[in-house]
Amino acid sequence: MRIQTLSMIELFLQKVLLAVAAFFLLAMVGITCADILLRLFAKPLPGVFELMGFSGALVAACSLAYTQRKKDHLAVDILTSLFPKPVQKVLDIVNRFTCMLFCAAAAWQIAKLATTLMKTGEVTETLRIVFYPFTYGVAAGFGLLTFVFFIELLKILFGCTEESA
């Protein structure tokens, strides 16, 4: 399978997770506004903290892969920029591989937790919402981030640029 095909699959999955993140971000805004408005009448919405926690986790996790691909995060390369290009390439390979392994382990452990939550039937205290779908969503975000690191690693190893990949 070509790197370009993998990149297209990754881009599609990113769009799906970004749509999920956008939905939950809009829900967070709506719920917060409704809660503030109802507090004026001494009738706050129950379970807002639960909903904000779940939604915030999904928004963050579903945005990880997109942020990595677009390089919209902080990168500190003061030290590595001083090295010759071949050394920088080796450091990039080690960095991407390490990040890929870490994110894969995180996705796996979070998915294991979600499975445990599903088997035990764990629900929230106030609204009685099941935990596991949100936990699987966070695992999916880390899984896609793992895929992004894998594709970046392939591009570095095979000398692909964004245009040729």
PyMOL commands that place a pseudoatom at each C-alpha (Angstrom):
pseudoatom trace, name=CA, resn=MET, resi=1, chain=A, elem=C, hetatm=0, pos=[0.000, 0.000, 0.000]
pseudoatom trace, name=CA, resn=ARG, resi=2, chain=A, elem=C, hetatm=0, pos=[1.381, 3.391, -0.944]
pseudoatom trace, name=CA, resn=ILE, resi=3, chain=A, elem=C, hetatm=0, pos=[2.045, 6.118, 1.569]
pseudoatom trace, name=CA, resn=GLN, resi=4, chain=A, elem=C, hetatm=0, pos=[-0.330, 8.380, -0.360]
pseudoatom trace, name=CA, resn=THR, resi=5, chain=A, elem=C, hetatm=0, pos=[-3.164, 5.883, 0.152]
pseudoatom trace, name=CA, resn=LEU, resi=6, chain=A, elem=C, hetatm=0, pos=[-2.397, 5.671, 3.865]
pseudoatom trace, name=CA, resn=SER, resi=7, chain=A, elem=C, hetatm=0, pos=[-2.386, 9.476, 4.040]
pseudoatom trace, name=CA, resn=MET, resi=8, chain=A, elem=C, hetatm=0, pos=[-5.793, 9.624, 2.367]
pseudoatom trace, name=CA, resn=ILE, resi=9, chain=A, elem=C, hetatm=0, pos=[-7.206, 7.101, 4.851]
pseudoatom trace, name=CA, resn=GLU, resi=10, chain=A, elem=C, hetatm=0, pos=[-5.689, 9.098, 7.702]
pseudoatom trace, name=CA, resn=LEU, resi=11, chain=A, elem=C, hetatm=0, pos=[-7.160, 12.348, 6.365]
pseudoatom trace, name=CA, resn=PHE, resi=12, chain=A, elem=C, hetatm=0, pos=[-10.629, 10.782, 6.124]
pseudoatom trace, name=CA, resn=LEU, resi=13, chain=A, elem=C, hetatm=0, pos=[-10.416, 9.445, 9.687]
pseudoatom trace, name=CA, resn=GLN, resi=14, chain=A, elem=C, hetatm=0, pos=[-9.204, 12.840, 10.883]
pseudoatom trace, name=CA, resn=LYS, resi=15, chain=A, elem=C, hetatm=0, pos=[-12.236, 14.508, 9.324]
pseudoatom trace, name=CA, resn=VAL, resi=16, chain=A, elem=C, hetatm=0, pos=[-14.542, 12.021, 11.049]
pseudoatom trace, name=CA, resn=LEU, resi=17, chain=A, elem=C, hetatm=0, pos=[-12.933, 12.618, 14.452]
pseudoatom trace, name=CA, resn=LEU, resi=18, chain=A, elem=C, hetatm=0, pos=[-12.876, 16.390, 13.885]
pseudoatom trace, name=CA, resn=ALA, resi=19, chain=A, elem=C, hetatm=0, pos=[-16.603, 16.266, 13.161]
pseudoatom trace, name=CA, resn=VAL, resi=20, chain=A, elem=C, hetatm=0, pos=[-17.108, 14.392, 16.446]
pseudoatom trace, name=CA, resn=ALA, resi=21, chain=A, elem=C, hetatm=0, pos=[-14.951, 16.972, 18.246]
pseudoatom trace, name=CA, resn=ALA, resi=22, chain=A, elem=C, hetatm=0, pos=[-16.882, 19.847, 16.656]
pseudoatom trace, name=CA, resn=PHE, resi=23, chain=A, elem=C, hetatm=0, pos=[-20.203, 18.310, 17.679]
pseudoatom trace, name=CA, resn=PHE, resi=24, chain=A, elem=C, hetatm=0, pos=[-19.116, 17.906, 21.293]
pseudoatom trace, name=CA, resn=LEU, resi=25, chain=A, elem=C, hetatm=0, pos=[-17.551, 21.375, 21.389]
pseudoatom trace, name=CA, resn=LEU, resi=26, chain=A, elem=C, hetatm=0, pos=[-20.817, 22.908, 20.187]
pseudoatom trace, name=CA, resn=ALA, resi=27, chain=A, elem=C, hetatm=0, pos=[-22.690, 20.800, 22.732]
pseudoatom trace, name=CA, resn=MET, resi=28, chain=A, elem=C, hetatm=0, pos=[-20.363, 22.107, 25.456]
pseudoatom trace, name=CA, resn=VAL, resi=29, chain=A, elem=C, hetatm=0, pos=[-21.096, 25.693, 24.449]
pseudoatom trace, name=CA, resn=GLY, resi=30, chain=A, elem=C, hetatm=0, pos=[-24.842, 25.062, 24.334]
pseudoatom trace, name=CA, resn=ILE, resi=31, chain=A, elem=C, hetatm=0, pos=[-24.938, 23.255, 27.662]
pseudoatom trace, name=CA, resn=THR, resi=32, chain=A, elem=C, hetatm=0, pos=[-22.801, 25.924, 29.326]
pseudoatom trace, name=CA, resn=CYS, resi=33, chain=A, elem=C, hetatm=0, pos=[-25.003, 28.726, 28.010]
pseudoatom trace, name=CA, resn=ALA, resi=34, chain=A, elem=C, hetatm=0, pos=[-28.161, 26.899, 29.077]
pseudoatom trace, name=CA, resn=ASP, resi=35, chain=A, elem=C, hetatm=0, pos=[-26.699, 26.224, 32.525]
pseudoatom trace, name=CA, resn=ILE, resi=36, chain=A, elem=C, hetatm=0, pos=[-25.727, 29.884, 32.980]
pseudoatom trace, name=CA, resn=LEU, resi=37, chain=A, elem=C, hetatm=0, pos=[-29.150, 31.056, 31.844]
pseudoatom trace, name=CA, resn=LEU, resi=38, chain=A, elem=C, hetatm=0, pos=[-30.981, 28.603, 34.089]
pseudoatom trace, name=CA, resn=ARG, resi=39, chain=A, elem=C, hetatm=0, pos=[-28.804, 29.540, 37.068]
pseudoatom trace, name=CA, resn=LEU, resi=40, chain=A, elem=C, hetatm=0, pos=[-30.335, 33.006, 36.861]
pseudoatom trace, name=CA, resn=PHE, resi=41, chain=A, elem=C, hetatm=0, pos=[-33.608, 31.321, 37.795]
pseudoatom trace, name=CA, resn=ALA, resi=42, chain=A, elem=C, hetatm=0, pos=[-31.974, 29.103, 40.443]
pseudoatom trace, name=CA, resn=LYS, resi=43, chain=A, elem=C, hetatm=0, pos=[-32.506, 25.988, 38.303]
pseudoatom trace, name=CA, resn=PRO, resi=44, chain=A, elem=C, hetatm=0, pos=[-29.050, 24.876, 37.081]
pseudoatom trace, name=CA, resn=LEU, resi=45, chain=A, elem=C, hetatm=0, pos=[-28.792, 21.875, 34.812]
pseudoatom trace, name=CA, resn=PRO, resi=46, chain=A, elem=C, hetatm=0, pos=[-27.922, 18.685, 36.666]
pseudoatom trace, name=CA, resn=GLY, resi=47, chain=A, elem=C, hetatm=0, pos=[-24.836, 16.792, 35.568]
pseudoatom trace, name=CA, resn=VAL, resi=48, chain=A, elem=C, hetatm=0, pos=[-23.152, 19.653, 33.728]
pseudoatom trace, name=CA, resn=PHE, resi=49, chain=A, elem=C, hetatm=0, pos=[-19.761, 18.756, 35.192]
pseudoatom trace, name=CA, resn=GLU, resi=50, chain=A, elem=C, hetatm=0, pos=[-20.122, 15.178, 33.966]
pseudoatom trace, name=CA, resn=LEU, resi=51, chain=A, elem=C, hetatm=0, pos=[-21.069, 16.295, 30.471]
pseudoatom trace, name=CA, resn=MET, resi=52, chain=A, elem=C, hetatm=0, pos=[-18.253, 18.857, 30.344]
pseudoatom trace, name=CA, resn=GLY, resi=53, chain=A, elem=C, hetatm=0, pos=[-15.725, 16.263, 31.458]
pseudoatom trace, name=CA, resn=PHE, resi=54, chain=A, elem=C, hetatm=0, pos=[-16.748, 13.714, 28.841]
pseudoatom trace, name=CA, resn=SER, resi=55, chain=A, elem=C, hetatm=0, pos=[-17.074, 16.297, 26.110]
pseudoatom trace, name=CA, resn=GLY, resi=56, chain=A, elem=C, hetatm=0, pos=[-13.756, 17.946, 26.928]
pseudoatom trace, name=CA, resn=ALA, resi=57, chain=A, elem=C, hetatm=0, pos=[-11.952, 14.612, 26.837]
pseudoatom trace, name=CA, resn=LEU, resi=58, chain=A, elem=C, hetatm=0, pos=[-13.448, 13.801, 23.443]
pseudoatom trace, name=CA, resn=VAL, resi=59, chain=A, elem=C, hetatm=0, pos=[-12.716, 17.236, 21.998]
pseudoatom trace, name=CA, resn=ALA, resi=60, chain=A, elem=C, hetatm=0, pos=[-9.076, 17.011, 23.070]
pseudoatom trace, name=CA, resn=ALA, resi=61, chain=A, elem=C, hetatm=0, pos=[-8.529, 13.388, 22.008]
pseudoatom trace, name=CA, resn=CYS, resi=62, chain=A, elem=C, hetatm=0, pos=[-10.279, 13.733, 18.662]
pseudoatom trace, name=CA, resn=SER, resi=63, chain=A, elem=C, hetatm=0, pos=[-8.149, 16.779, 17.808]
pseudoatom trace, name=CA, resn=LEU, resi=64, chain=A, elem=C, hetatm=0, pos=[-4.752, 15.197, 18.523]
pseudoatom trace, name=CA, resn=ALA, resi=65, chain=A, elem=C, hetatm=0, pos=[-4.122, 13.663, 15.098]
pseudoatom trace, name=CA, resn=TYR, resi=66, chain=A, elem=C, hetatm=0, pos=[-5.181, 16.780, 13.202]
pseudoatom trace, name=CA, resn=THR, resi=67, chain=A, elem=C, hetatm=0, pos=[-2.953, 18.951, 15.362]
pseudoatom trace, name=CA, resn=GLN, resi=68, chain=A, elem=C, hetatm=0, pos=[0.027, 16.644, 14.798]
pseudoatom trace, name=CA, resn=ARG, resi=69, chain=A, elem=C, hetatm=0, pos=[-0.493, 16.518, 11.041]
pseudoatom trace, name=CA, resn=LYS, resi=70, chain=A, elem=C, hetatm=0, pos=[-0.860, 20.282, 10.707]
pseudoatom trace, name=CA, resn=LYS, resi=71, chain=A, elem=C, hetatm=0, pos=[2.057, 20.891, 13.107]
pseudoatom trace, name=CA, resn=ASP, resi=72, chain=A, elem=C, hetatm=0, pos=[-0.113, 23.316, 15.090]
pseudoatom trace, name=CA, resn=HIS, resi=73, chain=A, elem=C, hetatm=0, pos=[1.608, 22.404, 18.333]
pseudoatom trace, name=CA, resn=LEU, resi=74, chain=A, elem=C, hetatm=0, pos=[4.684, 23.729, 20.048]
pseudoatom trace, name=CA, resn=ALA, resi=75, chain=A, elem=C, hetatm=0, pos=[7.974, 22.306, 18.854]
pseudoatom trace, name=CA, resn=VAL, resi=76, chain=A, elem=C, hetatm=0, pos=[11.248, 23.056, 20.570]
pseudoatom trace, name=CA, resn=ASP, resi=77, chain=A, elem=C, hetatm=0, pos=[14.103, 22.352, 18.214]
pseudoatom trace, name=CA, resn=ILE, resi=78, chain=A, elem=C, hetatm=0, pos=[16.721, 24.746, 19.551]
pseudoatom trace, name=CA, resn=LEU, resi=79, chain=A, elem=C, hetatm=0, pos=[19.160, 21.936, 20.256]
pseudoatom trace, name=CA, resn=THR, resi=80, chain=A, elem=C, hetatm=0, pos=[18.384, 19.619, 17.353]
pseudoatom trace, name=CA, resn=SER, resi=81, chain=A, elem=C, hetatm=0, pos=[18.577, 22.404, 14.754]
pseudoatom trace, name=CA, resn=LEU, resi=82, chain=A, elem=C, hetatm=0, pos=[22.295, 22.713, 15.546]
pseudoatom trace, name=CA, resn=PHE, resi=83, chain=A, elem=C, hetatm=0, pos=[22.990, 19.127, 14.430]
pseudoatom trace, name=CA, resn=PRO, resi=84, chain=A, elem=C, hetatm=0, pos=[23.854, 18.169, 10.853]
pseudoatom trace, name=CA, resn=LYS, resi=85, chain=A, elem=C, hetatm=0, pos=[20.942, 17.038, 8.636]
pseudoatom trace, name=CA, resn=PRO, resi=86, chain=A, elem=C, hetatm=0, pos=[21.718, 13.279, 8.871]
pseudoatom trace, name=CA, resn=VAL, resi=87, chain=A, elem=C, hetatm=0, pos=[21.704, 13.465, 12.681]
pseudoatom trace, name=CA, resn=GLN, resi=88, chain=A, elem=C, hetatm=0, pos=[18.447, 15.447, 12.589]
pseudoatom trace, name=CA, resn=LYS, resi=89, chain=A, elem=C, hetatm=0, pos=[16.914, 12.726, 10.411]
pseudoatom trace, name=CA, resn=VAL, resi=90, chain=A, elem=C, hetatm=0, pos=[17.946, 9.992, 12.852]
pseudoatom trace, name=CA, resn=LEU, resi=91, chain=A, elem=C, hetatm=0, pos=[16.552, 12.027, 15.755]
pseudoatom trace, name=CA, resn=ASP, resi=92, chain=A, elem=C, hetatm=0, pos=[13.294, 12.530, 13.817]
pseudoatom trace, name=CA, resn=ILE, resi=93, chain=A, elem=C, hetatm=0, pos=[13.034, 8.785, 13.241]
pseudoatom trace, name=CA, resn=VAL, resi=94, chain=A, elem=C, hetatm=0, pos=[13.686, 7.998, 16.914]
pseudoatom trace, name=CA, resn=ASN, resi=95, chain=A, elem=C, hetatm=0, pos=[11.229, 10.707, 17.990]
pseudoatom trace, name=CA, resn=ARG, resi=96, chain=A, elem=C, hetatm=0, pos=[8.414, 9.552, 15.672]
pseudoatom trace, name=CA, resn=PHE, resi=97, chain=A, elem=C, hetatm=0, pos=[8.949, 5.891, 16.592]
pseudoatom trace, name=CA, resn=THR, resi=98, chain=A, elem=C, hetatm=0, pos=[8.937, 6.665, 20.328]
pseudoatom trace, name=CA, resn=CYS, resi=99, chain=A, elem=C, hetatm=0, pos=[5.816, 8.824, 20.016]
pseudoatom trace, name=CA, resn=MET, resi=100, chain=A, elem=C, hetatm=0, pos=[4.134, 6.124, 17.936]
pseudoatom trace, name=CA, resn=LEU, resi=101, chain=A, elem=C, hetatm=0, pos=[4.856, 3.472, 20.580]
pseudoatom trace, name=CA, resn=PHE, resi=102, chain=A, elem=C, hetatm=0, pos=[3.686, 5.733, 23.413]
pseudoatom trace, name=CA, resn=CYS, resi=103, chain=A, elem=C, hetatm=0, pos=[0.424, 6.623, 21.667]
pseudoatom trace, name=CA, resn=ALA, resi=104, chain=A, elem=C, hetatm=0, pos=[-0.208, 2.991, 20.717]
pseudoatom trace, name=CA, resn=ALA, resi=105, chain=A, elem=C, hetatm=0, pos=[0.285, 1.953, 24.344]
pseudoatom trace, name=CA, resn=ALA, resi=106, chain=A, elem=C, hetatm=0, pos=[-2.025, 4.756, 25.491]
pseudoatom trace, name=CA, resn=ALA, resi=107, chain=A, elem=C, hetatm=0, pos=[-4.721, 3.766, 22.960]
pseudoatom trace, name=CA, resn=TRP, resi=108, chain=A, elem=C, hetatm=0, pos=[-4.452, 0.115, 23.976]
pseudoatom trace, name=CA, resn=GLN, resi=109, chain=A, elem=C, hetatm=0, pos=[-4.648, 0.814, 27.725]
pseudoatom trace, name=CA, resn=ILE, resi=110, chain=A, elem=C, hetatm=0, pos=[-7.528, 3.269, 27.321]
pseudoatom trace, name=CA, resn=ALA, resi=111, chain=A, elem=C, hetatm=0, pos=[-9.410, 0.743, 25.165]
pseudoatom trace, name=CA, resn=LYS, resi=112, chain=A, elem=C, hetatm=0, pos=[-8.792, -1.919, 27.835]
pseudoatom trace, name=CA, resn=LEU, resi=113, chain=A, elem=C, hetatm=0, pos=[-10.228, 0.458, 30.433]
pseudoatom trace, name=CA, resn=ALA, resi=114, chain=A, elem=C, hetatm=0, pos=[-13.244, 1.105, 28.203]
pseudoatom trace, name=CA, resn=THR, resi=115, chain=A, elem=C, hetatm=0, pos=[-13.824, -2.632, 27.863]
pseudoatom trace, name=CA, resn=THR, resi=116, chain=A, elem=C, hetatm=0, pos=[-13.666, -3.030, 31.640]
pseudoatom trace, name=CA, resn=LEU, resi=117, chain=A, elem=C, hetatm=0, pos=[-16.114, -0.134, 32.072]
pseudoatom trace, name=CA, resn=MET, resi=118, chain=A, elem=C, hetatm=0, pos=[-18.444, -1.727, 29.534]
pseudoatom trace, name=CA, resn=LYS, resi=119, chain=A, elem=C, hetatm=0, pos=[-18.329, -5.140, 31.248]
pseudoatom trace, name=CA, resn=THR, resi=120, chain=A, elem=C, hetatm=0, pos=[-18.952, -3.666, 34.689]
pseudoatom trace, name=CA, resn=GLY, resi=121, chain=A, elem=C, hetatm=0, pos=[-21.715, -1.343, 33.503]
pseudoatom trace, name=CA, resn=GLU, resi=122, chain=A, elem=C, hetatm=0, pos=[-20.132, 1.716, 35.124]
pseudoatom trace, name=CA, resn=VAL, resi=123, chain=A, elem=C, hetatm=0, pos=[-22.337, 4.841, 34.921]
pseudoatom trace, name=CA, resn=THR, resi=124, chain=A, elem=C, hetatm=0, pos=[-22.002, 8.441, 36.059]
pseudoatom trace, name=CA, resn=GLU, resi=125, chain=A, elem=C, hetatm=0, pos=[-23.350, 9.440, 39.426]
pseudoatom trace, name=CA, resn=THR, resi=126, chain=A, elem=C, hetatm=0, pos=[-25.804, 12.170, 38.462]
pseudoatom trace, name=CA, resn=LEU, resi=127, chain=A, elem=C, hetatm=0, pos=[-27.061, 11.445, 34.945]
pseudoatom trace, name=CA, resn=ARG, resi=128, chain=A, elem=C, hetatm=0, pos=[-26.414, 7.677, 34.925]
pseudoatom trace, name=CA, resn=ILE, resi=129, chain=A, elem=C, hetatm=0, pos=[-24.587, 7.914, 31.571]
pseudoatom trace, name=CA, resn=VAL, resi=130, chain=A, elem=C, hetatm=0, pos=[-22.391, 4.953, 30.646]
pseudoatom trace, name=CA, resn=PHE, resi=131, chain=A, elem=C, hetatm=0, pos=[-18.670, 5.755, 30.588]
pseudoatom trace, name=CA, resn=TYR, resi=132, chain=A, elem=C, hetatm=0, pos=[-17.353, 3.368, 27.987]
pseudoatom trace, name=CA, resn=PRO, resi=133, chain=A, elem=C, hetatm=0, pos=[-18.417, 5.042, 24.688]
pseudoatom trace, name=CA, resn=PHE, resi=134, chain=A, elem=C, hetatm=0, pos=[-16.538, 8.186, 25.676]
pseudoatom trace, name=CA, resn=THR, resi=135, chain=A, elem=C, hetatm=0, pos=[-13.544, 6.153, 26.780]
pseudoatom trace, name=CA, resn=TYR, resi=136, chain=A, elem=C, hetatm=0, pos=[-13.503, 4.292, 23.455]
pseudoatom trace, name=CA, resn=GLY, resi=137, chain=A, elem=C, hetatm=0, pos=[-13.644, 7.706, 21.736]
pseudoatom trace, name=CA, resn=VAL, resi=138, chain=A, elem=C, hetatm=0, pos=[-10.516, 8.824, 23.576]
pseudoatom trace, name=CA, resn=ALA, resi=139, chain=A, elem=C, hetatm=0, pos=[-8.813, 5.542, 22.641]
pseudoatom trace, name=CA, resn=ALA, resi=140, chain=A, elem=C, hetatm=0, pos=[-9.755, 6.160, 18.996]
pseudoatom trace, name=CA, resn=GLY, resi=141, chain=A, elem=C, hetatm=0, pos=[-8.154, 9.606, 19.166]
pseudoatom trace, name=CA, resn=PHE, resi=142, chain=A, elem=C, hetatm=0, pos=[-4.893, 8.109, 20.417]
pseudoatom trace, name=CA, resn=GLY, resi=143, chain=A, elem=C, hetatm=0, pos=[-5.149, 5.304, 17.871]
pseudoatom trace, name=CA, resn=LEU, resi=144, chain=A, elem=C, hetatm=0, pos=[-5.396, 7.789, 15.028]
pseudoatom trace, name=CA, resn=LEU, resi=145, chain=A, elem=C, hetatm=0, pos=[-2.487, 9.776, 16.479]
pseudoatom trace, name=CA, resn=THR, resi=146, chain=A, elem=C, hetatm=0, pos=[-0.487, 6.527, 16.412]
pseudoatom trace, name=CA, resn=PHE, resi=147, chain=A, elem=C, hetatm=0, pos=[-1.386, 6.169, 12.732]
pseudoatom trace, name=CA, resn=VAL, resi=148, chain=A, elem=C, hetatm=0, pos=[-0.242, 9.741, 12.030]
pseudoatom trace, name=CA, resn=PHE, resi=149, chain=A, elem=C, hetatm=0, pos=[3.126, 9.058, 13.656]
pseudoatom trace, name=CA, resn=PHE, resi=150, chain=A, elem=C, hetatm=0, pos=[3.423, 5.823, 11.651]
pseudoatom trace, name=CA, resn=ILE, resi=151, chain=A, elem=C, hetatm=0, pos=[2.820, 7.661, 8.366]
pseudoatom trace, name=CA, resn=GLU, resi=152, chain=A, elem=C, hetatm=0, pos=[5.264, 10.419, 9.337]
pseudoatom trace, name=CA, resn=LEU, resi=153, chain=A, elem=C, hetatm=0, pos=[7.837, 7.745, 10.155]
pseudoatom trace, name=CA, resn=LEU, resi=154, chain=A, elem=C, hetatm=0, pos=[7.340, 6.125, 6.747]
pseudoatom trace, name=CA, resn=LYS, resi=155, chain=A, elem=C, hetatm=0, pos=[7.688, 9.485, 5.020]
pseudoatom trace, name=CA, resn=ILE, resi=156, chain=A, elem=C, hetatm=0, pos=[10.978, 10.158, 6.806]
pseudoatom trace, name=CA, resn=LEU, resi=157, chain=A, elem=C, hetatm=0, pos=[12.321, 6.647, 6.136]
pseudoatom trace, name=CA, resn=PHE, resi=158, chain=A, elem=C, hetatm=0, pos=[11.440, 6.731, 2.435]
pseudoatom trace, name=CA, resn=GLY, resi=159, chain=A, elem=C, hetatm=0, pos=[12.315, 10.402, 1.916]
pseudoatom trace, name=CA, resn=CYS, resi=160, chain=A, elem=C, hetatm=0, pos=[8.816, 11.436, 0.901]
pseudoatom trace, name=CA, resn=THR, resi=161, chain=A, elem=C, hetatm=0, pos=[7.764, 15.054, 0.884]
pseudoatom trace, name=CA, resn=GLU, resi=162, chain=A, elem=C, hetatm=0, pos=[4.170, 16.142, 1.396]
pseudoatom trace, name=CA, resn=GLU, resi=163, chain=A, elem=C, hetatm=0, pos=[3.760, 16.603, -2.348]
pseudoatom trace, name=CA, resn=SER, resi=164, chain=A, elem=C, hetatm=0, pos=[5.222, 13.226, -3.361]
pseudoatom trace, name=CA, resn=ALA, resi=165, chain=A, elem=C, hetatm=0, pos=[3.529, 11.211, -0.578]
for i in range(1, 165): cmd.bond("trace and resi %d" % i, "trace and resi %d" % (i + 1))
show_as sticks, trace
zoom trace
